[in-house]
């Protein structure tokens, strides 16, 4: 694989990943609520599912999901329901505060739960598998060994997913510190909750 070809793949995946979506919204929210360091647990949940989605697509199973509208819609609706549930939970939770001694962490949320939220939000978006299914064939060289290409694309995609997630998490702390100095801070929970609920509704009504 040439360097230029690899960079084209890298930029394609990076741009698609960094665009705000349910996973990046979760990264931003956990960054605000728990700090960048603890949000690593959420990022790992996102990473594992992203790697599985990419592997499924490369194995050809993504084409099955793409062709099966019922399976696709079931997964999509489950993911949408979970986003709405998270929005309602955030709406009812205590006001977000910034603990300067610990980077805004919220110890009442276990790392295990944060990891599972990363898993569930990422798994609830079947469009990722469809995206990978559409993208990978564009970069596979049929005249080269498949396994090295598979590993290169998989590892690169994982690094990009984790990095983008942590960029949003780090940004969450900066945004929180700004908002809490203004009147917006009093309504921050409701703004975040509304965004999650809106994302869930948007996912539910979106076309395939």
C-alpha positions as CSV (number, residue, x, y, z in Angstrom):
1,X,0.0,0.0,0.0
2,X,1.4,3.4,-1.0
3,X,1.7,6.2,1.5
4,X,-0.6,8.4,-0.5
5,X,-3.2,5.7,-0.7
6,X,-3.0,5.2,3.1
7,X,-3.3,8.9,3.8
8,X,-6.4,9.0,1.7
9,X,-7.9,6.2,3.8
10,X,-6.7,7.9,7.0
11,X,-8.3,11.3,6.1
12,X,-11.6,9.6,5.0
13,X,-12.0,7.8,8.3
14,X,-10.8,10.7,10.4
15,X,-13.3,13.2,8.8
16,X,-16.2,10.7,9.1
17,X,-15.3,10.0,12.8
18,X,-14.7,13.5,14.0
19,X,-18.1,14.7,12.7
20,X,-20.4,15.1,15.7
21,X,-22.7,12.1,16.3
22,X,-24.0,10.0,19.2
23,X,-20.6,8.6,20.2
24,X,-18.9,12.0,20.0
25,X,-21.8,13.6,22.0
26,X,-21.3,10.9,24.7
27,X,-17.5,11.7,24.7
28,X,-18.3,15.4,25.2
29,X,-20.8,14.8,27.9
30,X,-18.6,12.4,29.9
31,X,-15.7,14.8,29.5
32,X,-17.8,17.4,31.1
33,X,-19.2,15.3,33.9
34,X,-16.3,13.0,34.8
35,X,-13.1,14.5,33.4
36,X,-10.8,13.4,30.5
37,X,-9.0,10.7,32.5
38,X,-12.1,8.8,33.6
39,X,-13.7,9.2,30.1
40,X,-10.9,6.9,28.9
41,X,-13.2,4.0,30.1
42,X,-16.0,5.2,27.8
43,X,-13.5,5.6,25.0
44,X,-12.4,2.0,25.4
45,X,-16.1,0.8,25.1
46,X,-16.5,2.8,22.0
47,X,-13.2,1.5,20.6
48,X,-14.0,-2.2,21.1
49,X,-17.4,-1.9,19.4
50,X,-15.9,0.2,16.6
51,X,-13.3,-2.5,15.9
52,X,-16.0,-5.2,15.9
53,X,-18.1,-3.2,13.5
54,X,-15.2,-2.7,11.2
55,X,-14.3,-6.4,11.4
56,X,-17.9,-7.4,10.6
57,X,-17.9,-5.1,7.6
58,X,-14.5,-6.5,6.3
59,X,-15.8,-10.1,6.8
60,X,-18.7,-9.3,4.5
61,X,-21.5,-9.5,7.1
62,X,-22.1,-5.8,6.7
63,X,-23.6,-6.4,3.3
64,X,-26.2,-8.7,5.0
65,X,-27.2,-5.9,7.4
66,X,-27.3,-3.5,4.6
67,X,-29.7,-5.7,2.7
68,X,-31.9,-6.6,5.7
69,X,-34.0,-3.5,6.4
70,X,-35.8,-5.1,9.4
71,X,-32.6,-6.0,11.2
72,X,-31.2,-2.6,10.5
73,X,-34.3,-0.8,11.8
74,X,-34.5,-3.0,15.0
75,X,-30.9,-2.1,15.9
76,X,-31.4,1.5,15.0
77,X,-34.6,1.8,17.2
78,X,-32.9,0.2,20.2
79,X,-30.0,2.6,19.8
80,X,-32.4,5.5,19.5
81,X,-34.4,4.4,22.6
82,X,-31.1,4.2,24.6
83,X,-30.1,7.7,23.6
84,X,-33.5,9.1,24.7
85,X,-33.2,7.2,28.0
86,X,-29.8,8.7,28.6
87,X,-31.2,12.2,27.9
88,X,-34.0,11.7,30.4
89,X,-31.5,10.4,33.0
90,X,-29.2,13.4,32.5
91,X,-32.2,15.8,32.7
92,X,-33.1,14.4,36.1
93,X,-29.5,14.2,37.4
94,X,-27.9,16.9,39.7
95,X,-26.5,20.0,38.1
96,X,-23.0,19.4,36.6
97,X,-20.2,21.1,38.6
98,X,-16.5,21.4,38.1
99,X,-14.4,20.0,40.9
100,X,-11.0,21.7,40.3
101,X,-9.2,19.3,42.6
102,X,-10.1,16.3,40.5
103,X,-10.8,17.5,37.0
104,X,-14.6,17.5,37.3
105,X,-14.9,13.8,38.1
106,X,-18.1,12.3,39.3
107,X,-17.1,9.3,41.4
108,X,-20.7,8.1,41.7
109,X,-20.4,6.8,38.1
110,X,-18.3,3.6,38.0
111,X,-15.7,3.1,35.3
112,X,-17.6,-0.1,34.4
113,X,-20.8,1.8,33.8
114,X,-19.0,4.4,31.7
115,X,-17.4,1.6,29.6
116,X,-20.8,0.0,29.1
117,X,-22.4,3.3,28.0
118,X,-19.6,3.6,25.4
119,X,-20.4,0.1,24.2
120,X,-24.2,0.6,24.0
121,X,-24.2,4.0,22.3
122,X,-21.7,2.8,19.7
123,X,-23.5,-0.5,19.1
124,X,-26.8,1.2,18.8
125,X,-25.7,3.0,15.6
126,X,-25.8,0.4,12.8
127,X,-24.9,3.1,10.2
128,X,-21.3,2.6,11.2
129,X,-21.3,-0.9,9.8
130,X,-23.0,0.3,6.6
131,X,-20.3,3.1,6.4
132,X,-17.5,0.6,6.8
133,X,-19.1,-1.7,4.2
134,X,-19.2,1.1,1.7
135,X,-15.7,2.4,2.4
136,X,-13.4,-0.6,2.7
137,X,-13.9,-2.0,-0.8
138,X,-12.7,1.4,-2.1
139,X,-9.3,0.9,-0.5
140,X,-8.7,-2.9,-0.8
141,X,-6.1,-3.9,-3.3
142,X,-7.3,-7.2,-4.8
143,X,-3.7,-8.0,-6.0
144,X,-2.2,-7.7,-2.5
145,X,-2.5,-10.0,0.5
146,X,-5.8,-9.4,2.3
147,X,-4.8,-10.0,5.9
148,X,-2.1,-7.3,6.1
149,X,-4.6,-4.8,4.6
150,X,-7.3,-6.0,7.0
151,X,-5.0,-5.4,10.0
152,X,-3.7,-2.0,8.7
153,X,-7.3,-0.7,8.2
154,X,-8.5,-2.1,11.5
155,X,-5.7,-0.8,13.6
156,X,-5.7,2.6,11.9
157,X,-9.5,2.9,12.3
158,X,-9.2,2.0,16.0
159,X,-6.5,4.6,16.6
160,X,-8.6,7.3,14.9
161,X,-11.8,6.3,16.8
162,X,-10.1,6.4,20.2
163,X,-8.2,9.7,19.4
164,X,-11.4,11.5,18.2
165,X,-13.3,10.3,21.2
166,X,-10.6,11.7,23.6
167,X,-10.5,15.0,21.7
168,X,-14.1,15.5,22.4
169,X,-13.7,14.4,26.0
170,X,-10.9,17.0,26.5
171,X,-13.0,19.6,24.8
172,X,-15.8,18.9,27.2
173,X,-13.8,20.0,30.2
174,X,-13.0,23.3,28.5
175,X,-16.5,23.9,27.4
176,X,-17.8,23.1,30.9
177,X,-15.4,25.6,32.6
178,X,-16.7,28.3,30.2
179,X,-20.4,27.5,30.6
180,X,-20.3,27.5,34.4
181,X,-19.1,31.1,34.4
182,X,-22.2,32.2,32.6
183,X,-26.0,31.8,33.2
184,X,-26.0,29.0,30.7
185,X,-24.4,26.8,33.3
186,X,-27.6,26.7,35.3
187,X,-29.3,25.0,32.4
188,X,-26.4,22.9,31.1
189,X,-28.0,19.5,32.2
190,X,-31.1,20.3,30.2
191,X,-29.2,21.4,27.2
192,X,-27.2,18.2,27.1
193,X,-30.3,16.1,27.9
194,X,-32.2,17.8,25.1
195,X,-29.3,17.1,22.7
196,X,-29.3,13.4,23.5
197,X,-33.1,13.1,23.2
198,X,-32.9,15.0,19.9
199,X,-30.2,12.7,18.6
200,X,-32.3,9.7,19.6
201,X,-35.3,11.0,17.8
202,X,-33.2,11.9,14.8
203,X,-31.7,8.4,14.7
204,X,-35.2,6.8,15.0
205,X,-36.8,8.8,12.2
206,X,-33.7,8.8,9.9
207,X,-33.8,6.9,6.6
208,X,-31.5,4.0,6.0
